[in-house]
Amino acid sequence: MVPSTLSDDLPSPAGYNDNIKMPKTEGTVFHNDPSVAENGAPEPKTPGQSQKSKSFCLHDQCPESRPDVFSVTDLIETVNEVSKLSIAHEIIVNQDFCVDETILPPNRGIFHVLGLMKMGMVNYTIQSFRPYLQEHSIQYEQAKFQELLDKQPSILDYTTKWLTKAATDITTPCPSSPDSPSSSRSVACSLPNGAGNNSEPPSPTMVLHQDYLNLLLWDPENEEFPETLLMDRTRLQEMAFQLHQLTVLSSVLLVARSFSGEIFFSSPEFVDRLKCITKALTEEFISRPEETMLSVSEQVSQEIHQGLEDMGLTTLSSENTASLLGQLQNITKKENCIRSIVDQRIRLFLKCCLLHGMQESLLHFPGGLILIERELAELGWKFLNPMHHNQQVFGPYYAEILKNIIHPAQAQETDVEHN
């Protein structure tokens, strides 16, 4: 047990399910070690190898989730516990969790109906027990993680590096011209209470919120992902993609509005049509940005031209059309002014959600993003729920780590009160 907590007042869903049964078998197994097959015993590990073998994954299917030597009985028990923890976590952070029809065999008639009835009962049970499960979810996940930590004390190594990075970002003076507008360093400088804005050392909560935002900038190739968030990694990758797509979408809408005026953008139908076109065409923006924006610019230009014609208004001149196409295609550049401002304001909104909650953040919605208010609010909820749940579950561990990272004068502030 660790004495202090980092927690907030937003509720989070809860629950768990245990349907994994495996026979217990005594014995000892060696994992991923070719020397075992040849010599019957593992070769001694170098410091680097030893460190690598320490990493413990909380996800059921992670191949690095077990140490090199493990009794089969312990292994089976650990797999069962991790599996239960993964299922519980999914029910906790995903309000829409349910058993899907795709699990049914391709039967027809009465068997298919019976299968649907069984699924309906399972989903009804999940929803019925959700309030009870929610009440105990934090203690449940803490207990399971503590069991894993007792077996492998080093499983917080990557989490420590992750927390240290945000503390460094916040306390390091901001450069006059950052290399990348979307870097964690740049994001920390552009957000409230960022580096250079406050001479006081950062509070633990400030560091943790910056850490959560940094997860949306995570390099997919970087395997040193914080252990306490491994079960949310895929979810966070999806949110990072959605954030990127919303940045491009909002940038496109702002440029289009500057050329067509408010006459079109006061029409929800026209805005929704532009949104659908842009979303569909930007699915592959990350892999093919130039080609994508070429298609987007041509399609948006055609929509504006057709709209002006339909309303009997003067269409854009050749010069204005060329300017519209150029500005839309320029969105491919990360340093594009409109794209940079939109990206910063989206992240500002997400940080405000962490600090003040969704309701208050929606009352103070960032200027220029009103056209994507619905989509951004949806992303905000998706981001807020798992991050607050993570803060409630792992706050005590974060507090202990942060005491050794932030300024000693802040050590007494590591216990952030539950509001």
For each residue, the residues with C-beta under 8 A, 3 or more apart:
1: 146 396
2: 396 397 399 400
3: 396 415
4: 395 396 399 400 414 415
5: 395 396 399 415 416 418
6: 204 205 208 391 395 396 398 399 414 416
7: 391 392 395 416 418
8: 388 391 392 418 419
9: 418 419
10: 357 384 385 388
11: 134
12: 92 93 134 137 385 386 388 389 392
13: 91 92 93 94 95 97 130 134 137 385 389
14: 88 91 92 130 133 134 135 136 137 138 140
15: 88 91 92 97 126 129 130 133 134 137
16: 84 85 87 88 91 92 133 137 140
17: 84 87 88 91 126
18: 80 84 87
19: 87
20: 79 80 83 84
21:
22: 76 79 80
23: 76
24: 72 73 76 77
25: 72 73 76
26: 71 72 73
27: 71 72 73
28: 69 70 71 72
29: 69 70 71 72 75
30: 33 36 42 68 69
31: 66 67 68 69 70
32: 63 68
33: 30 36 42 43 68
34: 37 38
35: 38 39 41 42 43
36: 30 33 39 40 41 42
37: 34
38: 34 35
39: 35 36 43
40: 36
41: 35 36
42: 30 33 35 36 45 68 69
43: 33 35 39
44:
45: 42 49 50 53 68
46: 49 50
47: 50 51
48: 51 52
49: 45 46 52 53
50: 45 46 47 53 54
51: 47 48 54 154 157
52: 48 49 55
53: 45 49 50 67 68
54: 50 51 67 152 154 155 157
55: 52 64 154 155 157 158 227
56: 64 65 66 67 148 151 152 154 155 227
57: 62 64 65 227 230
58: 62 65 82 85 86 145 148 227 228 230 231
59: 62 65 82 86 230 231 233
60: 65 79 82 83 86
61:
62: 57 58 59 65 230
63: 32
64: 55 56 57
65: 56 57 58 59 60 62 82
66: 31 56 70 75 78
67: 31 53 54 56 70 152
68: 30 31 32 33 42 45 53
69: 28 29 30 31 42
70: 28 29 31 66 67 74 75 78
71: 26 27 28 29 74 75
72: 24 25 26 27 28 29 75 76
73: 24 25 26 27 76 77
74: 70 71 77 78
75: 29 66 70 71 72 78 79
76: 22 23 24 25 72 73 79 80
77: 24 73 74 80 81
78: 66 70 74 75 81 82 148 151
79: 20 22 60 75 76 82 83
80: 18 20 22 76 77 83 84
81: 77 78 84 85 144 147 148
82: 58 59 60 65 78 79 85 86 148
83: 20 60 79 80 86 87
84: 16 17 18 20 80 81 87 88 144
85: 16 58 81 82 88 89 141 144 145 231
86: 58 59 60 82 83 89 90 231
87: 16 17 18 19 83 84 90 91
88: 14 15 16 17 84 85 91 92 133 137 140 141 144
89: 85 86 92 93 141 231 232
90: 86 87 93 94 97 231
91: 13 14 15 16 17 87 88 94 97 126 130 133
92: 12 13 14 15 16 88 89 133 134 137 141 389
93: 12 13 89 90 232 235 385 386 389
94: 13 90 91 97
95: 13 385
96:
97: 13 15 90 91 94 126
98: 123 126
99: 103 119 122 123 126
100: 103 119
101: 104 116 119
102:
103: 99 100 119
104: 101 107 112 115 116 119
105: 111 115
106:
107: 104 111 112 115
108: 111 112
109: 112 113
110: 113 114
111: 105 107 108 114 115
112: 104 107 108 109 115 116
113: 109 110 116 117
114: 110 111 117 118
115: 104 105 107 111 112 118 119
116: 101 104 112 113 119 120
117: 113 114 120 121
118: 114 115 121 122
119: 99 100 101 103 104 115 116 122 123
120: 116 117 123 124
121: 117 118 124 125
122: 99 118 119 125 126
123: 98 99 119 120 126 127
124: 120 121 127 128
125: 121 122 128 129
126: 15 17 91 97 98 99 122 123 129 130
127: 123 124 130
128: 124 125
129: 15 125 126 132 133
130: 13 14 15 91 126 127 133 134
131: 134 135
132: 129 135 136
133: 14 15 16 88 91 92 129 130 136 137
134: 11 12 13 14 15 92 130 131 137
135: 14 131 132
136: 14 132 133 139 140
137: 12 13 14 15 16 88 92 133 134 140 141 389
138: 14 141 142 389 392 393
139: 136 142 143
140: 14 16 88 136 137 143 144
141: 85 88 89 92 137 138 144 145 393
142: 138 139 145 146 393 394 396
143: 139 140 146 147
144: 81 84 85 88 140 141 147 148
145: 58 85 141 142 148 149 228 393 394
146: 1 142 143 149 150
147: 81 143 144 150 151
148: 56 58 78 81 82 144 145 151 152 155
149: 145 146 152 153 155 156
150: 146 147 153
151: 56 78 147 148
152: 54 56 67 148 149 155
153: 149 150 156
154: 51 54 55 56 157
155: 54 55 56 148 149 152 227
156: 149 153 159 160 227 228 397 401
157: 51 54 55 154 160 161 227
158: 55 161 162 224 225 226 227
159: 156 162 163 226 227 228 397 398 401
160: 156 157 163 164 401
161: 157 158 164 165 224 226
162: 158 159 165 166 211 214 224 225 226
163: 159 160 166 167 207 208 211 226 398 401 402 405
164: 160 161 167 168 405
165: 161 162 168 169 184 211 214
166: 162 163 169 170 184 188 207 208 210 211 214
167: 163 164 170 171 202 207 402 405 406
168: 164 165 171 172
169: 165 166 172 184 185 187 188 195 210 214
170: 166 167 188 193 194 195 202 206 207 210
171: 167 168 195 201 202
172: 168 169 185 195
173: 195 196
174: 178 185 188 189 194 195 196
175: 178 185 189
176:
177:
178: 174 175 181 183 185 186 189
179: 183
180: 183 186 334
181: 178 186 334 335 339 340 343 344
182: 186 187 217 334 340 343
183: 178 179 180 186 187 217
184: 165 166 169 187 188 210 213 214 217
185: 169 172 174 175 178 188 189
186: 178 180 181 182 183 189 190
187: 169 182 183 184 190 191 210 213 214 217 344 347
188: 166 169 170 174 184 185 191 194 195 210
189: 174 175 178 185 186 194 195 196
190: 186 187 194 344 347 348
191: 187 188 194 210 213 344 347 348 351
192: 197 348 351
193: 170 197 198 202 206
194: 170 174 188 189 190 191 197
195: 169 170 171 172 173 174 188 189
196: 173 174 189
197: 192 193 194
198: 193 202
199:
200:
201: 171 406 407 409 410
202: 167 170 171 193 198 206 207 210 406 410
203: 206 207 406 410 413 416
204: 6 207 208 398 399 402 406 410 413 414 416
205: 6 208 209 416
206: 170 193 202 203 209 210
207: 163 166 167 170 202 203 204 210 211 402 405 406
208: 6 163 166 204 205 211 212 391 398 402
209: 205 206 212 213 351 354 355
210: 166 169 170 184 187 188 191 202 206 207 213 214
211: 162 163 165 166 207 208 214 215 226
212: 208 209 215 354 383 387 390
213: 184 187 191 209 210 216 217 347 350 351
214: 162 165 166 169 184 187 210 211 217 218
215: 211 212 218 229 236 240
216: 213 236 239 240 243 347 350 383
217: 182 183 184 187 213 214 240
218: 214 215 222 225 236 237 240
219: 222
220: 237
221:
222: 218 219 225
223:
224: 158 161 162
225: 158 162 218 222 229 230 233
226: 158 159 161 162 163 211 229 230
227: 55 56 57 58 155 156 157 158 159 230
228: 58 145 156 159 390 393 394 397 398
229: 215 225 226 232 233 236 390
230: 57 58 59 62 225 226 227 233
231: 58 59 85 86 89 90
232: 89 93 229 235 236 386 390
233: 59 225 229 230 236 237
234: 237 238
235: 93 232 238 239 382 386
236: 215 216 218 229 232 233 239 240 386
237: 218 220 233 234 240 241
238: 234 235 241 242
239: 216 235 236 242 243 379 382 383
240: 215 216 217 218 236 237 243 244
241: 237 238 244 245 286
242: 238 239 245 246 379 382
243: 216 239 240 246 247 346 347 350 379
244: 240 241 247 248 285 286
245: 241 242 248 249 279 282 283 285
246: 242 243 249 250 346 372 375 376 379
247: 243 244 250 251 339 342 343 346
248: 244 245 251 252 278 282 285 331 339
249: 245 246 252 253 275 278 279 282 372 375
250: 246 247 253 254 342 346 368 369 371 372
251: 247 248 254 255 331 336 338 339 342
252: 248 249 255 256 274 278 296 300 328 331
253: 249 250 256 257 265 271 274 275 278 371 372
254: 250 251 257 258 338 342 368 371
255: 251 252 258 259 324 327 328 331 338
256: 252 253 259 260 265 274 300 304 324 328
257: 253 254 260 261 262 264 265 371
258: 254 255
259: 255 256 304 316 320 323 324
260: 256 257 263 264 265 304 307 308
261: 257 264 265
262: 257 265 266
263: 260 266 267 311 313
264: 257 260 261 267 270 271 304 307
265: 253 256 257 260 261 262 270 271 371
266: 262 263
267: 263 264 270 271
268: 271 272
269: 272 273
270: 264 265 267 273 274 303 307
271: 253 264 265 267 268 274 275 371
272: 268 269 275 276
273: 269 270 276 277 303
274: 252 253 256 270 271 277 278 300 303
275: 249 253 271 272 278 279 372
276: 272 273 279 280
277: 273 274 280 281 296 299 300 303
278: 248 249 252 253 274 275 281 282 296 300
279: 245 249 275 276 282 283
280: 276 277 283
281: 277 278 292 295 296 299
282: 245 248 249 278 279 285 292 296
283: 245 279 280
284: 287 288 292
285: 244 245 248 282 288 289 292 293
286: 241 244 289
287: 284
288: 284 285 291 292
289: 285 286 292 293 332
290: 293 294 329 332
291: 288 294 295
292: 281 282 284 285 288 289 295 296 332
293: 285 289 290 296 297 328 329 331 332
294: 290 291 297 298 329
295: 281 291 292 298 299
296: 252 277 278 281 282 292 293 299 300 328
297: 293 294 300 301 324 325 328 329
298: 294 295 301 302 325
299: 277 281 295 296 302 303
300: 252 256 274 277 278 296 297 303 304 324 328
301: 297 298 304 305 316 321 324 325 328
302: 298 299 305 306
303: 270 273 274 277 299 300 306 307
304: 256 259 260 264 300 301 307 308 316 324
305: 301 302 308 309 315 316 321
306: 302 303 309 310
307: 260 264 270 303 304 310 311
308: 260 304 305 311 313 314 315 316
309: 305 306 312 313 315
310: 306 307
311: 263 307 308
312: 309
313: 263 308 309
314: 308
315: 305 308 309
316: 259 301 304 305 308 320 321 324
317: 320 321
318: 321 322
319: 322 323
320: 259 316 317 323 324
321: 301 305 316 317 318 324 325
322: 318 319 325 326
323: 259 319 320 326 327
324: 255 256 259 297 300 301 304 316 320 321 327 328
325: 297 298 301 321 322 328 329
326: 322 323 329 330
327: 255 323 324 330 331 338
328: 252 255 256 293 296 297 300 301 324 325 331
329: 290 293 294 297 325 326 332
330: 326 327 333 336
331: 248 251 252 255 293 327 328 336 338 339
332: 289 290 292 293 329 336
333: 330 336 339
334: 180 181 182 339 340
335: 181 340
336: 251 330 331 332 333 339 340
337: 340 341
338: 251 254 255 327 331 341 342
339: 181 247 248 251 331 333 334 336 342 343
340: 181 182 334 335 336 337 343 344
341: 337 338 344 345 368
342: 247 250 251 254 338 339 345 346 368 369
343: 181 182 247 339 340 346 347
344: 181 187 190 191 340 341 347 348
345: 341 342 348 349 366 367 368 369
346: 243 246 247 250 342 343 349 350 366 369 376
347: 187 190 191 213 216 243 343 344 350 351
348: 190 191 192 344 345 351 352 366
349: 345 346 352 353 361 365 366 369 376 380
350: 213 216 243 346 347 353 354 379 380 383
351: 191 192 209 213 347 348 354 355
352: 348 349 355 356 360 361 364
353: 349 350 356 357 358 361 380 383 384
354: 209 212 350 351 384 387 388
355: 209 351 352
356: 352 353 360 361
357: 10 353 360 361 384
358: 353 361 362 377 380 381 384
359: 362 363
360: 352 356 357 363 364
361: 349 352 353 356 357 358 364 365 380
362: 358 359 365 373 377
363: 359 360
364: 352 360 361
365: 349 361 362 369 370 373
366: 345 346 348 349 369
367: 345 370
368: 250 254 341 342 345
369: 250 342 345 346 349 365 366 372 373 376
370: 365 367 373
371: 250 253 254 257 265 271
372: 246 249 250 253 275 369 375 376
373: 362 365 369 370 376 377
374: 377 378
375: 246 249 372 378 379
376: 246 346 349 369 372 373 379 380
377: 358 362 373 374 380 381
378: 374 375 381 382
379: 239 242 243 246 350 375 376 382 383
380: 349 350 353 358 361 376 377 383 384
381: 358 377 378 384 385
382: 235 239 242 378 379 385 386
383: 212 216 239 350 353 379 380 386 387
384: 10 353 354 357 358 380 381 387 388
385: 10 12 13 93 95 381 382 388 389
386: 12 93 232 235 236 382 383 389 390
387: 212 354 383 384 390 391
388: 8 10 12 354 384 385 391 392
389: 12 13 92 93 137 138 385 386 392 393
390: 212 228 229 232 386 387 393 394
391: 6 7 8 208 387 388 394 395 398
392: 7 8 12 138 388 389 395
393: 138 141 142 145 228 389 390
394: 142 145 228 390 391 397 398
395: 4 5 6 7 391 392 398 399 416
396: 1 2 3 4 5 6 142 399 400
397: 2 156 159 228 394 400 401
398: 6 159 163 204 208 228 391 394 395 401 402
399: 2 4 5 6 204 395 396 402 403 414 415 416
400: 2 4 396 397 403 404 414
401: 156 159 160 163 397 398 404 405
402: 163 167 204 207 208 398 399 405 406 414
403: 399 400 406 411 414
404: 400 401
405: 163 164 167 207 401 402
406: 167 201 202 203 204 207 402 403 410 411
407: 201 410
408: 411
409: 201 412
410: 201 202 203 204 406 407 413 414
411: 403 406 408 414
412: 409 415
413: 203 204 410 416
414: 4 6 204 399 400 402 403 410 411
415: 3 4 5 399 412
416: 5 6 7 203 204 205 395 399 413
417:
418: 5 7 8 9
419: 8 9
